[in-house]
């Protein structure tokens, strides 16, 4: 799909699959962010006490 987007052949894209991929990516990125924030909070608490 990346090749189709790069080539500008948007009419040939599988839109349903593309939407699903974007949603999965955003969920993974959100989960990684929350995990990193928890880890930072944990380290700050250990440092403080």
N, C-alpha and C positions, 0 to 999 in steps of 0.2 A: 504494500500500500504506500509505503514511503516513496517508492519509485514513481508510482502514479501521481502522487501529489507533487513531487519534484518536477515531473514532466508536464504538470498542468492538465492532466487528463482526469478532471474531477468527475466527469459523467460516468467513468468506469469504476469509481470507488464503491466499495461495499459499506454504505453509510451505517447500517445497523452494527456491523462488526467494528467499525471505527469508533462509534459512540461507546461501545462496550470497552474497548481498549483504553479510551480516554478516561472513562470512569474508574477502571481498575488502576490506572496510573495515578489518578488523583487520590484514590483511597490509599495506595501504598505510600505515596509521598506524605499524606496526612499522618499515617501511622508512624512513619519514620520520624517526622517532626515531633509528635507526641512522645515517642520513645526517647528522643534526644533531650526534650525538655524535662522529662522525668529523671533522666540520668543527671542532668545539670542540677536539678533541685536536690537530688540525693547527695551529690557531692557538696553542694553548698551547706546542707544540713550537717553533714559529717565535718566539714571545715569549721562550722560555727560551734559545734559541741565537741 
